[in-house]
Amino acid sequence: MRKIELHWQILIALILGVLFGIFFPAAVGYTAWVGDLFLRGLKMIIIPLILASIITGVANIGDVNDLGKLGIKTLMYYLTTSLLAIITGLFFVNIIQPGAGADLGFVNEVDGLEAATGSFGKTLINIIPTNIFNSLANAEMLSIIFFAIISGYFITRLPDNHRNKLTSLANAGFELMMKITSFIIAFTPLGVFAIIAGVVAEQAGDRGALIETASRMGLYMLCVIGALAVHAFVTLPLLLRFAGGISAVKHYKAMSTPLLTAFSTSSSSATLPLTITAVEEKAGVSNKVSSFVLPLGATINMDGTALYECVAAMFIAQAYGIELSVGQQVIVVFTALLASIGAAGIPMAGLVMISVVLSAVGLPLEGVGLILAVDRILDMFRTTVNVLSDSCGAAIIAAREGEHLKYE
């Protein structure tokens, strides 16, 4: 009997989870622990996987001059796609005007809102950790990536006997993490089923509020999803074709497993192990490129989050009857770009980071309450775009590095 491919298992689990959440909401509590275990398993391997993959990727580059070239290409791609995503969102929100006449009757608090209002300059300073063990314990991803990059770089500067030992150790560590990752990935369908069932049951539990929210927020959701769709199905395919000579259809098909997982978990970091596996095994991207580009992208390349932050800020301004000037909208664009870089790859992180954008143009932080009702749904869409952009970046950069990609 032919085994069902993983991405089909995930899709089936997603559909079954929706049906289970709708028809048996009271029973969701009995399955929730499965989703919790799955997410804990993925989170368990994120930090050691990022450390091992980046150190291995940098140390194996060989010529340290290539590190600079690869890094510049990666950063240029990430900045370009994030900026294009924000501009797309700005265009949609100005055309559709989803916040005009919105009801301000529901305002909720967001945990961690005050912590998100720090300056971006402070964020840049905090990239350099004072204690790497604290950074590891607190999952400070930018600090961890910085430490991993300089560790890999200086391994290449060591004498041959030490460099070979440390490179071999890093490679062994990476292989170990990939084995553990493969084990956890096998349980993805079960985790997806439990997570989706919980989300649907939570929404279905208060049907009156759900209907009322849908009537108020429909245009806002349409604006965000429409802008994300343009970025995913127009901007990124054009970049794949003209920057990498890659067929978008083949690439998207190869990325089906991580994209479905990103959609269901709303976590680009949790999806990272699956993304690495897909680009290497399904697209033929080398480990040298994937181990550098993808972990970095999972932290700083948030196209969907950046687009969402821009649209959400403009929506809140419209809802409060505040008209932003062109100059203020430019501030929104660049602040959304910078805030998205600091957004952790976890569910609802973009909602917390939106306060940075609101503060930059003097909008009331209480406006965040406007978008809480539908944020969890939109989080699934924007996370999928985040992961898709990361995978496109790995493929494009691999092609620009002269690698011959082979899509299965």
PEPE-V931332 format. One record per pair of residues at least 4 apart in sequence whose ideal C-beta (glycine too) atoms are under 8 Angstrom apart, sorted by the first residue. I is the first residue (numbers start at 0). J is the second residue. Records with the same first field share a line. If there is no record, write none. Layout:
I->J + J
This chain:
3->7 + 8 + 11
4->8
5->9 + 184 + 187 + 188 + 256
6->10 + 255 + 256 + 259
7->11
8->12 + 187 + 188
9->13 + 187 + 188 + 191 + 256 + 259 + 260 + 263
10->14 + 259
11->15 + 188
12->16 + 187 + 188 + 189 + 191 + 192 + 195
13->17 + 191 + 192 + 195 + 259 + 262 + 263
14->18
15->19 + 192
16->20 + 191 + 192 + 193 + 194 + 195 + 196 + 199 + 263
17->21 + 195 + 196 + 199
18->22
19->23 + 26 + 27 + 30 + 192 + 196 + 199
20->24 + 27 + 195 + 196 + 197 + 198 + 199 + 200 + 203
21->199 + 200 + 203
23->27 + 200
24->199 + 200 + 203 + 204
26->30
27->31 + 196 + 197 + 200
30->34 + 192 + 193 + 196 + 197
31->35 + 193 + 196 + 197
32->36 + 193
33->37 + 189 + 190 + 192 + 193
34->38 + 190 + 191 + 192 + 193 + 194 + 196 + 197
35->39 + 193
36->40 + 190
37->41 + 183 + 186 + 187 + 189 + 190 + 191 + 193 + 194
38->42 + 190 + 194 + 264 + 266 + 269
39->43
40->44 + 183 + 186
41->45 + 183 + 264 + 266 + 269 + 270 + 272
42->268 + 269
43->183
44->48 + 176 + 179 + 180 + 183 + 272
45->49 + 138 + 268 + 269 + 271 + 272
46->50 + 135 + 138 + 143
47->51 + 172 + 176
48->52 + 173 + 176 + 177 + 180 + 271 + 272 + 275 + 294
49->53 + 140 + 143 + 144 + 147 + 271 + 294 + 297
50->54 + 143 + 146 + 147 + 172
51->55 + 169 + 172 + 173 + 175 + 176
52->56 + 173 + 176 + 275 + 289 + 290 + 291 + 293 + 294
53->57 + 144 + 147 + 148 + 151 + 290 + 291 + 294 + 295
54->58 + 147 + 150 + 151 + 154 + 169 + 172
55->59 + 151 + 166 + 169 + 170 + 172 + 173 + 286 + 290
56->60 + 151 + 286 + 287 + 288 + 289 + 290 + 291
57->66 + 147 + 148 + 150 + 151 + 152 + 154 + 155 + 291
58->151 + 154 + 155 + 162 + 165 + 166 + 169
59->166 + 170 + 286 + 287
60->65 + 66 + 69 + 155 + 287 + 291
61->65 + 155
63->67 + 152 + 155 + 156
64->68
65->69
66->70 + 152 + 155
67->71
68->72
69->73 + 288 + 291 + 292 + 396 + 400
70->74 + 291
71->75
72->76 + 396 + 399 + 400
73->77 + 291 + 292 + 295 + 296 + 392 + 396
74->78
75->79
76->80 + 300 + 392 + 395 + 396
77->81 + 295 + 296 + 299 + 300 + 392
78->82 + 336
79->83
80->84 + 234 + 235 + 238 + 300 + 302 + 388 + 391 + 392
81->85 + 300 + 301 + 302 + 305 + 336 + 339 + 340
82->86 + 332 + 336
83->87 + 230 + 234 + 302
84->88 + 226 + 230 + 234 + 302 + 303 + 305 + 306 + 384 + 388
85->89 + 305 + 306 + 308 + 309 + 332 + 335 + 336
86->90 + 332
87->91 + 226 + 229 + 230 + 234 + 306
88->92 + 222 + 223 + 226 + 305 + 306 + 307 + 309 + 310
89->93 + 309 + 310 + 313 + 328 + 331 + 332
90->94 + 226
91->95 + 222 + 223 + 225 + 226 + 229 + 310
92->96 + 97 + 222 + 226 + 309 + 310 + 313 + 314 + 317
93->313
95->218 + 221 + 222 + 225
96->218 + 317
97->101 + 218 + 219 + 221 + 222 + 310 + 314 + 317
98->219 + 313 + 314 + 315 + 316 + 317 + 318 + 319
99->317 + 318
101->215 + 219 + 314 + 317 + 318 + 369
102->215
103->318 + 319 + 369
105->368 + 369 + 371 + 372
106->365 + 366 + 368 + 369
107->367 + 368 + 371
108->112 + 368
109->350 + 351 + 354 + 367 + 368 + 371
110->351
111->115 + 351
112->116 + 351 + 354 + 364 + 367
114->351
115->351 + 352 + 354 + 355
116->354 + 355 + 358 + 364
117->121 + 122
118->122
119->123 + 334 + 337 + 338 + 341 + 355
120->124
121->125
122->126 + 141 + 340 + 341
125->139 + 141 + 142
126->141 + 142 + 145
127->142 + 145
128->133 + 134 + 139 + 142 + 143 + 145 + 146
129->133
130->134
131->135 + 142 + 143 + 146
132->136
133->137 + 139
134->139 + 142 + 143 + 146
135->143
138->143 + 343
139->143
140->144 + 268 + 297 + 298 + 343 + 344
141->145 + 298 + 299 + 341
142->146
143->147
144->148 + 294 + 295 + 298
145->149
146->150
147->151 + 294
148->152
149->153
150->154
151->155 + 169
152->156
153->157
154->162 + 165 + 166 + 169
155->162
156->162
157->161 + 162 + 165
158->162
159->163
160->164
161->165
162->166
163->167
164->168
165->169
166->170
167->171
168->172
169->173
170->174
171->175
172->176
173->177 + 290
174->178
175->179
176->180
177->181 + 272 + 275 + 276
178->182
179->183
180->184 + 272 + 276
181->185 + 276
183->187 + 272
184->272 + 273 + 276
186->190
187->191 + 256 + 260 + 273
188->192
189->193
190->194 + 264
191->195 + 259 + 260 + 263 + 264
192->196
193->197
194->198 + 263 + 264
195->199 + 263
196->200
197->201
198->202 + 375
199->203
200->204
202->209 + 375 + 376
203->209
205->209
206->210
207->211
208->212 + 372
209->213
210->214
211->215
212->216 + 372 + 373
213->217
216->220 + 370 + 372 + 373
217->221
218->222
219->223 + 310 + 314 + 370 + 373
220->224 + 373 + 376 + 377
221->225
222->226 + 310 + 314
223->227 + 306 + 307 + 310 + 311 + 377 + 380 + 381
224->228 + 377 + 380
225->229
226->230 + 306 + 310
227->231 + 303 + 306 + 307 + 380 + 381 + 384
228->232
229->233 + 234
230->234 + 235 + 302 + 303 + 306 + 384
231->235 + 383 + 384 + 387
232->236
233->237
234->238
235->239 + 247 + 387 + 388 + 391
236->240 + 247
237->241
238->242 + 243 + 391 + 395
239->243 + 245 + 246 + 247 + 250 + 391 + 394 + 395
240->244 + 245 + 246 + 247
242->395 + 398 + 399
243->394 + 395 + 397 + 398 + 399
244->398
245->249 + 250 + 394 + 395 + 398 + 404
246->250 + 406
247->251
248->252
249->253 + 406
250->254 + 282 + 390 + 391 + 394 + 406
251->255 + 258 + 387
252->406
253->277 + 278 + 281 + 282 + 406 + 407
254->258 + 274 + 277 + 278 + 281 + 282 + 386 + 387 + 390
255->259
256->260 + 273 + 276 + 277
257->261 + 270 + 273 + 274 + 276 + 277 + 386 + 390
258->262 + 383 + 386 + 387
259->263
260->264 + 269 + 270 + 273
261->265 + 266 + 267 + 270 + 382 + 383 + 385 + 386 + 387
262->379 + 380 + 382 + 383
263->379
264->269 + 270 + 346 + 382
265->346 + 347 + 375 + 378 + 379 + 382
266->270 + 344 + 345 + 346 + 382
267->271 + 297 + 301 + 344 + 382 + 385 + 386 + 389
268->297 + 298 + 343 + 344 + 345
269->344 + 345
270->274 + 297 + 382 + 386
271->275 + 293 + 294 + 297 + 344
272->276
273->277
274->278 + 293 + 297 + 386 + 389 + 390
275->279 + 289 + 290 + 293
276->280
277->281 + 282 + 390
278->282 + 284 + 289 + 293 + 390 + 393 + 394
279->283 + 284 + 285 + 286 + 289
280->407
281->406 + 407
282->390 + 393 + 394 + 397 + 404 + 405 + 406
283->402 + 403 + 404 + 405 + 406
284->288 + 289 + 393 + 394 + 397 + 402 + 404
285->289 + 397 + 402
286->290
287->291
288->292 + 393 + 396 + 397 + 400 + 402
289->293 + 393 + 397
290->294
291->295
292->296 + 389 + 392 + 393 + 396
293->297 + 389 + 390 + 393
294->298
295->299 + 300
296->300 + 388 + 389 + 392 + 393
297->344 + 389
298->340 + 343 + 344
299->340
300->385 + 388 + 389 + 392
301->305 + 339 + 340 + 342 + 344 + 349 + 385
302->306 + 339 + 384 + 385 + 388
303->307 + 380 + 381 + 382 + 383 + 384 + 385 + 388
304->308 + 339 + 342 + 348 + 349 + 352 + 381 + 382 + 385
305->309 + 335 + 336 + 338 + 339
306->310 + 335 + 381 + 384
307->311 + 349 + 353 + 377 + 381
308->312 + 335 + 338 + 339 + 349 + 352 + 353 + 356
309->313 + 331 + 332 + 335 + 356
310->314
311->315 + 353 + 356 + 370
312->316 + 331 + 335 + 353 + 356 + 357 + 360 + 362
313->317 + 323 + 328 + 331
314->318 + 369 + 370
315->319 + 357 + 362 + 363 + 366 + 367 + 369 + 370
316->321 + 322 + 323 + 360 + 362
317->321
318->366 + 369
319->362 + 363 + 366
321->362
323->327 + 328 + 331 + 360
324->328
325->329
326->330
327->331 + 360
328->332
329->333
330->334 + 359 + 360
331->335 + 356 + 359 + 360
332->336
333->337
334->338 + 355 + 356 + 359 + 360
335->339 + 356
336->340
337->341 + 355
338->342 + 352 + 353 + 355 + 356
339->349 + 352
341->352 + 355
342->348 + 349 + 351 + 352
343->348
344->348 + 385
346->375 + 378 + 382
347->351 + 374 + 375 + 378
348->352
349->353 + 378 + 381
350->367 + 370 + 371 + 374 + 378
352->356
353->357 + 367 + 370
354->358 + 364 + 367
355->359
356->360
357->362 + 363 + 364 + 366 + 367
358->362 + 364
362->366
366->370
367->371
370->374
373->377
374->378
375->379
376->380
377->381
378->382
379->383
380->384
381->385
382->386
383->387
384->388
385->389
386->390
387->391
388->392
389->393
390->394
391->395
392->396
393->397
394->398 + 404
395->399
396->400
397->402 + 404
398->402 + 404
